[in-house]
Amino acid sequence: MASPTTLRRRTRPILRRVAATSLALGAIAFAAGCGNSDSTTSSASASYQAVTVDHAFGQTVVAHKPTRIVSLSPTFTDALVALDTKPAGYVPNPMTNADYAWDQGNSNLAGVTELALGPGGTVPEEKIAALQPDLILGGGLILSKDEYDKLSKLAPTIPSLKAGALDNWQDDTTLVGKLLGRPADAQPIIAASDKALADAKTKYPKLAGKTFAVSLFVDATNIEVITNPDDNANKFFESLGMQIPDSLHGLSGGLGGLNGKISMERLDLLNSDLLTVGYMTPGAAGQLENQPLFKQLPAVQHGTYVATDADVSAALRLPTARTATWLLTKFDGAFGKL
């Protein structure tokens, strides 16, 4: 597995703003897509309307319906999956080089090439080329114009849609629907995710007004707390009627200026009704959970502290077309106690 420093450099643009960088970087059911006959493929291609995509590095025109798509971004991958389209290759969770939890055991991923990041978190261009793609959905994993230009020589390539900004999964899902020639099919997917959150809000009305804190245990001297109001992790809980406690407002010093940073001596700041702490390495939880101050926190005493792993961190910070429902199952028990 690549070191946390390496992963932080490479995955920050995708998740930006995605915890220890990616904190770890949707859900999924890849089904079908590559078994058409020549005549069917020719017919579909003939009726396909070219799609022009404006993005961070310029403009890409997709003139023919893609059938061998390589996805480097989880938001694009999950959009393909949700639209029953099997990719030719995809990048798994870069924190673990394994499928995200919501992908594991999914028969629709069987046989799909996994593209682990190369040394230094680099995009594996040669492995991508070997797949003979006709479309590369790169998203935030394409860090530079030079990298974009190289990949564009292999196939039409789409990086982040906006420079310096995190693409939202709704835009990526809508775009994938257009690229597949099925724009109308993307909207029900977005609506289903919205409904899952609305249903949870109805199921747990007592969440309204309750406080939450999303944090990452880096080491014994550094606990990152997500304080940026625009971070997707905060938006997830706010969509359920919850709010960040006053104790965390204005906290700074974290990675990239987006998060707050606290020490073991200031664990009292994590005085929220719900507390989630992400741990990226085995055994790390004990270093925090054994601290006397931690044991005194309201969430710990009331059973609403949730220890999370790289998959939950990824789903919170880089939501996709399929993560909302999966995430709700992870917090269902804690929600029921609030």
N, C-alpha and C positions, 0 to 999 in steps of 0.2 A: 504494500500500500504506500502511496506517496506520502511524504511528510506533511504535517498540518500547514507548514509555511508554504510549501509548493502548492498545495490545494487552495490555500488562501489567495494566492496570486492568480491562479487560473479561474477559480470558480466565483470570485467576487463579482465579476461583470455579469455573470448569469444570475446569481442569486443576489446580487449586490445587496450588499444590503442583505445578504443571506447568511448569516452567522458564521462565525469563525470561518466564515467564508463558505461558504456553502453551508456551513453548519451542517452543512450537508445538503445538498441539492436535493402526472398523474395517475394514474391508477389504472385500471387498464384491462384491456381486452382486445389485443390485436387479432383481427380476424381477417382473413382473406385478402386478396389483392393482386396476386401475381399469377393466377392460373388461367388467364384468359387465352382463348385461341387467337391465332393471327388475324382472322377475319374480324373477330369481336374487337380486338385491339385497334385495328385499322379503322373500323367504323367509329369507335369512341374518339379516336384521335382526330378523325375528320370533322366531327361535330364539336370539338373542343374549342372554346373561345380563349384566346391568349390572355394571360393575366400579367399586368404590369405592376411591380411592387416597388414603391419608394422606400428606401431604408437608410441606415446610418452612413453607408459608403456610396450611395448613389441610387441606381435603379437597376432592377433585374426584370427581364421579360421571360416568362415561361410560355413558350409558344405551343408546346405539345403536352398532352395529358401525361403526367409523370407516372411511371410504373415501378421504378427502382429508386425509392427515396431513402436517403441517408439523413438521419436526424441526430444532431449533436446537442439538442436542448430538450429538457424534460417537458416543457410546455408544448413544443411541437410534437414530441413523441406521443404524449398523451392525447393530443388532438387527433393524431393519426389513428391511435388505438380506439378512441371513442367513435371515430368515423369508420370503424371496421376495415382499416387499411393496414396491411402488414408492411413494415418498412424493410428495406434491404439490409439495414444496419442501424444501430443506435448506440449512444453512449449511456452506460448504466450509471449508478450513483458514484461520482468520482471520489467520495469519501471512503467507499468500501470496495469499489470495482465489482460490485454485485448488483443485482436487480434491486430496485426499491421494494420495500415490503409489500406494497400493493400490487407489484408485478410478479412476485415469487409464486411459482407453481401455475402460472397462467399458461395454458396449452397453446395459446395464440402467439406466445413468444418463442415457442420451441423452434429451433432451427434458424432463428434470426441472429445474425452476426453481432456480437457485442464488441464495441470499439473502445477499449480502455485507453485512457489518455497516456501519451508517451512521457519520456523523461522530462522533468520540469513542468509537467502538466500540458505538454504540447498536443496539438491536434494531430492525430495519426494519419497524415495525408496519404501515405503509400497504401495503408489498409483501406482507406476510403476509395482510392483509385481502383484497387483490386475488385471492388464491388460493382464497378461500372455504373455509377449512379446517373440518373437523368435529372435529379434535383437534390440539392444539399440544403437542408434547413439547419443553419448554424446557430442562429440566435446569438446570445451573449458570449458564447464560447469562442467566437471569432473576434479576436482582440484588436486587430489592426487591418489597415487597408491592404498591406502587403499580404497578409494571410488570406484575406478575402480574394485578392487577385489570383493567388495560387489555386485556391479551391475553385474559383470561377472557370479556370482552364479545364477542370474536370467535368463540370456540369453547372447549370444555372444555380447560383448560390444566394441564399438570403440570410444576412446577419441580423443583428438587432434592428428593429424597425426605426428606432429613434436614437440619435447619438446621445450618450451620457444618461440614458434613462432605461429603466427596466421595462421590458415589454410585459403587458399584462396578458394573462392566459386567455382572456376573452378575445382579445385582438388576434392572438396567434391561432386560436381555434377557428375564428371567423375566416382568417386568411387561408388556413389549410382547407377549409370547406371550398373556398373559391378555387384554390389550386387543383383540387380534385374534380372540379366541375360540378360540385354539389353544395353551393352556397346555402341553400335552405336547410340542409341537414345539420348545420352547425348550431343554429339557434336553439333547438330543443335540448341540446347538450348543455348549453349555458343556462337555460331555464331550469333544468333538472338540478344543477348545482345550487342555484339561487333558492330553489324550493327546499332543498335539504337544510340549508341554513335557516330559512324562515320557519320550517317545521320544528327545528331544534329550539328556536327562540320561543315558539308557542309551547313546546313541551316543558321548557324550564323558564317560566316567567320570572322566577326569583333571581335570575342572572342579572336582570335590569338593575343597574346602579352598583353592582358588585365590582370589586377591583381585581386586577390581574397583573402579573409580572411574568415576562418571558425572558429567561436568562440562559447563559451558557457558562459552564464551569470550564475555564481554560486551564488554570492550575491553582495552587494554593494561594497565590498572590493576586489572582485576577479572575473576577467573575464579571462577565459582560452582561449588561442588561439592555434590552432593546427599548430605547426611549424615543426613537424617531417615530412621530405620529403617522408617517406615510409608509412605514414598514408593513409588509403584508401580514406578518405575525400579529401585530397590534390590530390591524384591520379585521382579522379573523374574529378575535374576541370582541372587538367593538361592534361588529355586525350582530352580535348576540346581545347587545345592550350593556356590555361591561366597559370599564374604564381603567386607565392607568392611575395608580394611587398618587396623591400629591407628593409623597416622599421621593418619587422618581422623576418628577418634572424638573427639567433643567440639569439633570445629571449628565456629565460628559466624560471624556477621556477614553472612550472605547475605540474599537477598530474603525478606521475611516471617518471618524467624527460622527458616525451615525448612532453609536450606542454609548451607554454610560458604563462606567467601570467602578466596581467597589471591591474592597478588601474584606478579608475574613472579619476584621474588627468592626465593619459597618454592615454586617448582615441584617441588622435591625431595619435597614431601609427596605428590605424585601417583606414588608408588612402587609402584603396584599391578601385578599380573600382566597384567590387562586394563585398558586405559584408553580411555574414549570421551569425545570432546570435541565438543560441538555448536556449530556456527557458523551464525549467522543471516543474515550478509551475505556477498556474494561477495568473495573476496580476503582475508577475515579470517583464514583458516587460516595464511597465511604469516607473520602477525605473531607467532604463537605457535610455529609449527614451525621458524622460523629462530633461535629462542633456544637458545644453547648448553646451558643447563640442561635444556631440553625434549629435546634430542637425546640426552641422557644417561639419560633415564628408561628403566627396564627394558622397559616395553611398547613404546616406540619402537624400541629396539635389537633386540627379539625379534620384531617384526612383529605385535604384538598391540595396537597403537594403532589405533583406528577413528575417523576423522573423520565426524561425522554432520550431517545437516541438520534442518530444521524438522519434516519428516515422521517421521524416526526419533525425534526428541525427543518428538513428540506421541504416537507409538505406545508409547514407554516410559512416559511419565508419565500418559497417559490411555488405558490399554488398552481395547479394545473386543472384541466377539465375533469379530473377524476379524484382529486385529493380531498375535497370537502367532506364527502360522505365517510371516507376512511378516517379522517381526522376526528370527526364527531364520535366515532366509536372509541377512540383513544381517550377522550375526555368525558365520556358519558358518566362514568362512575363518580368523578369529581363534581360534575355539574349537578348530579343528583343530591349532593351533600351541601350545596350552597343555598 
